[in-house]
């Protein structure tokens, strides 16, 4: 086992180096593999119904492309208009919020903070909003420059469906080939690790994708029914970034409540209704959607997931975001496997004689023999 450690470490370093050097062209291939992985269960189900693998792949990909095109065609024009309008009105919204804070909270703030507290608070709000906007813009810029394949739209539209088609057709064959590469003495262990990885990745990626879409539809519908400006765009944005724990709901809540304050005050009814939309959405996500669709067997801690998304996104751009969750899940599975092996090793248990001594049950106390009295005594 010790002789294999340098090999696997070298393979890991080589993989990271390839991702870093070829990150500009990997996006269509990674996206195609992700689509094939997501759609593989549907292809397997159609195969069990008697459809050939090739026929199942063609039907599934055609339906997938049609659904994506229809969804983008219905949502993108509205989202583009609302994003442009929101960007134009953002400075006036910030100014209006500062004025609302001054009007509503000035007596209380000056009472506890002095006469200069209001000016300092307004300046802090402006600085905080500016820093937040700069951080978002910088992170988006790093994704764009780190994922330069996005500039070549033709490669995304042409290469990704081709890669997804061939990967989906040959998925089971590739898994069988990789299985034959594993040494027979380690095959069962590797198969177990592969099943754990697939359960973790599938539980999060497939389940969380459904959760994000359903949450986005719920938030967009609820905010639009309230009449909130930019409600559809804010709701879909909040839903789509809900794969980052707590970030999607927090971003959506802050944006929607900020817009509601500017739009509806002094009527607090619709501001509270906006807040209620996100409270209901969080209840549905935590008690219905996530337990049913994601499950409890994923094993991805929210902090580890956020770190992986930010780290891989900064290093490899948009491609890094696509591979962050699968790699985080795989690293988690391998880490738990390594800990189990360590706890079973002599390094943890100690020498065999000490292990046997601690494991040996204590002898029961001796029971003194009492002579029975003889008959007739």
C-alpha positions in Angstrom: 0.0 0.0 0.0 2.8 2.4 0.8 4.4 1.8 -2.6 1.1 3.0 -4.2 0.9 6.3 -2.3 3.4 8.1 -4.6 1.6 6.9 -7.7 -1.8 8.2 -6.6 -0.3 11.5 -5.3 1.5 12.0 -8.6 -1.8 11.2 -10.5 -3.6 13.8 -8.4 -1.0 16.4 -9.0 -1.0 15.7 -12.8 -4.8 15.9 -12.9 -4.7 19.3 -11.1 -2.0 20.5 -13.5 -4.0 19.4 -16.6 -7.1 21.2 -15.3 -5.1 24.3 -14.7 -3.4 24.4 -18.0 -6.3 23.3 -20.2 -9.0 25.0 -18.2 -9.8 27.3 -21.1 -11.0 24.5 -23.4 -12.4 22.0 -20.9 -15.7 23.7 -20.3 -17.7 22.0 -23.2 -16.3 18.6 -22.3 -17.0 18.9 -18.5 -20.5 20.2 -19.3 -21.1 17.3 -21.7 -20.0 14.8 -19.1 -22.2 16.5 -16.4 -25.2 16.3 -18.7 -24.5 12.6 -19.5 -24.2 11.8 -15.8 -27.4 13.6 -15.0 -29.4 11.8 -17.7 -27.8 8.3 -17.3 -30.6 7.0 -14.9 -33.2 7.9 -17.5 -31.3 6.0 -20.2 -31.0 3.0 -17.9 -34.7 3.1 -17.2 -35.6 3.2 -20.9 -33.2 0.3 -21.5 -35.1 -1.8 -18.9 -38.2 -1.0 -20.9 -36.7 -2.6 -24.0 -35.4 0.5 -25.8 -31.8 0.3 -27.2 -29.1 2.4 -25.6 -28.7 4.4 -28.8 -32.4 5.1 -29.1 -32.8 6.0 -25.5 -29.9 8.5 -25.8 -31.3 10.2 -28.8 -34.8 10.5 -27.3 -33.5 11.8 -24.0 -31.1 14.4 -25.5 -33.7 15.7 -27.9 -36.2 16.2 -25.0 -33.5 17.8 -22.8 -32.4 20.3 -25.5 -36.1 21.2 -26.3 -36.8 21.8 -22.6 -33.7 23.9 -22.1 -34.3 26.0 -25.2 -38.0 26.6 -24.2 -37.0 27.5 -20.7 -34.3 29.9 -21.8 -36.5 31.4 -24.5 -39.2 32.1 -22.0 -37.1 33.4 -19.2 -34.0 35.1 -20.8 -35.8 38.1 -22.4 -37.6 39.0 -19.2 -34.5 38.5 -17.1 -32.3 40.6 -19.5 -34.8 43.5 -19.4 -35.1 43.4 -15.6 -31.3 43.1 -15.0 -30.6 46.1 -17.2 -33.4 48.2 -15.5 -32.2 47.1 -12.0 -28.6 48.1 -12.9 -29.7 51.5 -14.0 -31.9 52.1 -10.9 -29.5 50.5 -8.4 -27.8 53.8 -7.3 -31.2 55.4 -6.7 -32.3 52.4 -4.7 -29.3 52.7 -2.4 -29.9 56.4 -2.0 -33.5 55.8 -1.2 -32.6 53.2 1.4 -30.2 55.5 3.1 -32.8 58.2 3.2 -35.3 55.7 4.7 -32.8 54.7 7.4 -32.3 58.4 8.2 -36.0 59.2 8.4 -37.2 56.1 10.3 -34.3 55.5 12.7 -32.6 58.8 13.3 -34.0 59.5 16.8 -33.1 56.0 18.0 -29.7 56.0 16.4 -28.7 59.4 17.7 -30.0 58.5 21.2 -27.6 55.5 21.5 -24.8 56.6 19.2 -24.6 60.4 19.4 -25.1 63.1 16.8 -22.5 61.8 14.4 -23.9 58.2 14.4 -26.4 58.9 11.6 -23.8 60.2 9.2 -21.4 57.4 10.1 -24.2 54.8 9.5 -25.1 56.2 6.1 -21.4 56.2 5.1 -21.1 52.6 6.3 -24.1 51.5 4.3 -22.7 53.1 1.2 -19.3 51.5 1.7 -20.9 48.1 2.5 -23.0 48.2 -0.7 -20.0 49.4 -2.7 -17.7 46.6 -1.3 -20.4 44.0 -1.9 -20.9 45.1 -5.5 -17.2 45.2 -6.1 -16.8 41.6 -4.6 -19.6 40.2 -6.8 -18.1 42.0 -9.9 -14.6 40.7 -9.1 -15.8 37.1 -8.6 -17.9 37.2 -11.8 -14.8 38.6 -13.6 -12.6 35.8 -12.3 -15.2 33.3 -13.5 -15.3 34.9 -16.9 -11.5 35.2 -17.3 -10.9 31.8 -15.8 -13.5 30.2 -18.1 -12.5 31.7 -21.4 -14.3 28.9 -23.3 -17.5 30.9 -22.5 -16.3 33.4 -25.1 -16.5 30.8 -27.8 -20.2 30.2 -27.8 -20.0 28.0 -30.8 -18.0 25.4 -28.9 -20.5 25.4 -26.1 -23.5 24.9 -28.5 -21.8 22.4 -30.7 -19.2 20.4 -28.7 -21.3 20.0 -25.5 -24.2 18.1 -27.1 -21.8 15.9 -29.1 -19.8 15.0 -25.9 -23.0 14.4 -24.0 -24.3 12.1 -26.8 -21.2 9.9 -26.9 -20.7 9.8 -23.2 -24.3 8.8 -22.6 -24.1 6.1 -25.2 -20.9 4.6 -23.8 -21.4 5.3 -20.1 -21.9 1.8 -18.9 -19.2 0.5 -21.2 -16.7 3.1 -19.8 -17.6 2.1 -16.2 -17.0 -1.6 -17.1 -13.7 -0.8 -18.7 -12.5 1.2 -15.6 -13.6 -1.7 -13.4 -11.4 -4.1 -15.4 -8.4 -1.8 -14.9 -8.6 -2.2 -11.1 -6.4 -4.9 -9.6 -8.6 -7.9 -8.6 -7.5 -7.9 -5.0 -8.7 -4.2 -4.6 -11.7 -4.5 -6.9 -14.4 -4.9 -4.2 -13.0 -2.0 -2.1 -12.8 0.3 -5.2 -16.4 -0.7 -6.2 -17.6 0.2 -2.7 -15.9 3.5 -2.8 -17.3 4.1 -6.3 -20.9 3.4 -5.0 -20.4 5.8 -2.1 -19.1 8.5 -4.4 -22.0 8.0 -6.9 -24.5 8.1 -4.0 -22.9 11.3 -2.7 -22.6 13.1 -6.0 -26.0 11.9 -7.4 -27.7 12.8 -4.1 -26.5 16.3 -4.2 -26.2 17.1 -8.0 -29.4 15.5 -9.2 -31.4 16.3 -6.0 -30.1 19.8 -5.5 -30.7 20.7 -9.2 -34.4 19.8 -8.8 -34.5 21.8 -5.5 -32.9 24.9 -7.1 -35.4 24.8 -10.0 -38.4 24.3 -7.8 -37.3 27.0 -5.4 -36.6 29.4 -8.2 -40.1 28.9 -9.6 -41.6 29.3 -6.2 -39.7 32.5 -5.3 -40.3 34.1 -8.8 -44.0 33.3 -8.7 -44.5 34.5 -5.1 -42.6 37.8 -5.6 -44.3 38.4 -8.9 -47.8 37.9 -7.4 -46.9 40.4 -4.7 -46.1 42.9 -7.4 -42.4 43.4 -6.4 -40.3 45.1 -9.0 -37.8 42.6 -10.6 -39.5 39.9 -8.6 -39.2 37.2 -11.3 -35.4 37.8 -11.8 -34.7 38.0 -8.0 -36.7 34.9 -7.3 -35.0 32.8 -10.1 -31.6 34.1 -9.0 -32.2 33.1 -5.4 -33.4 29.7 -6.5 -30.6 29.0 -8.9 -27.8 29.8 -6.4 -29.4 27.9 -3.6 -26.9 25.1 -4.3 -24.5 27.2 -2.2 -25.8 26.7 1.4 -27.7 29.7 2.8 -26.3 32.1 0.1 -29.2 31.8 -2.3 -31.9 32.5 0.2 -29.8 35.3 1.9 -29.1 37.1 -1.4 -32.7 36.8 -2.5 -34.0 38.0 0.9 -31.7 41.0 1.0 -32.4 42.1 -2.6 -36.2 41.5 -2.4 -36.6 43.2 1.0 -34.4 46.1 -0.1 -36.5 46.6 -3.2 -39.8 46.2 -1.2 -38.7 48.8 1.3 -38.1 51.3 -1.5 -41.2 50.4 -3.4 -43.9 49.8 -0.7 -43.1 52.0 2.3 -44.8 53.4 4.3 -47.1 50.4 3.7 -45.4 47.6 5.7 -47.9 44.9 4.6 -46.2 44.0 1.3 -42.7 44.3 2.9 -43.8 41.6 5.4 -45.4 39.6 2.5 -42.0 39.7 0.7 -40.4 38.4 3.9 -43.0 35.7 4.2 -42.3 34.4 0.7 -38.7 33.5 1.7 -39.8 32.2 5.1 -42.2 29.8 3.5 -39.6 28.9 0.8 -37.1 28.0 3.5 -39.6 25.9 5.3 -40.5 24.0 2.1 -36.8 23.5 1.3 -35.8 22.3 4.7 -38.8 20.1 5.5 -40.0 18.8 2.1 -37.7 19.4 -0.8 -34.2 18.7 0.6 -35.2 15.6 2.7 -37.1 14.1 -0.3 -34.8 15.0 -3.2 -31.4 15.3 -1.7 -31.6 13.0 1.4 -29.3 12.7 4.4 -26.7 10.4 2.8 -24.8 13.1 0.9 -22.2 13.8 3.6 -21.2 17.3 2.3 -20.8 19.8 5.1 -22.1 23.2 4.1 -18.7 24.9 5.1 -16.7 22.4 3.0 -19.1 22.8 0.1 -18.8 26.6 0.2 -15.0 26.4 0.4 -14.9 24.0 -2.6 -17.1 26.2 -4.7 -15.2 29.4 -4.0 -11.8 27.7 -4.3 -12.4 25.8 -7.6 -14.3 28.8 -9.0 -11.4 31.1 -8.4 -8.8 28.6 -9.7 -10.6 27.2 -12.8 -13.4 29.7 -13.5 -16.8 28.3 -14.6 -15.3 24.9 -15.2 -14.2 24.8 -11.6 -17.8 25.5 -10.5 -18.9 22.5 -12.5 -16.4 20.1 -11.0 -16.3 21.5 -7.5 -19.3 19.5 -6.0 -18.3 16.1 -7.5 -14.7 16.5 -6.4 -15.7 17.7 -3.0 -18.0 14.7 -2.6 -15.3 12.3 -3.8 -12.7 13.9 -1.5 -15.2 13.5 1.4 -15.7 9.8 0.6 -12.0 9.1 0.3 -11.3 11.0 3.5 -13.9 9.0 5.5 -12.4 5.8 4.0 -8.9 6.8 5.0 -10.1 7.6 8.6 -11.8 4.2 8.8 -8.6 2.4 7.6 -6.5 4.5 10.1 -8.8 3.5 13.0 -8.5 -0.2 12.0 -4.7 0.0 11.7 -2.0 -0.8 14.3 -1.1 2.9 14.3 -4.4 3.6 16.0 -5.0 0.3 17.9 -1.5 -0.3 19.0 0.5 -3.5 18.8 -1.5 -6.7 18.5 -0.7 -7.9 22.0 -2.0 -4.6 23.6 -5.1 -4.9 21.4 -5.8 -8.4 22.6 -5.2 -7.4 26.2 -7.7 -4.6 26.0 -10.2 -6.6 24.0 -10.0 -9.7 26.4 -13.0 -9.7 28.7 -12.3 -9.6 32.4 -12.5 -12.9 34.2 -15.6 -13.2 36.5 -14.9 -13.2 40.2 -14.4 -16.6 41.8 -17.4 -17.9 43.7 -16.4 -19.7 46.9 -17.6 -23.3 47.1 -19.9 -24.1 50.0 -20.2 -27.7 51.1 -23.7 -28.9 51.3 -24.6 -30.4 54.7 -24.9 -34.1 54.7 -28.2 -35.8 55.2 -29.0 -36.6 58.7 -26.4 -34.3 60.2 
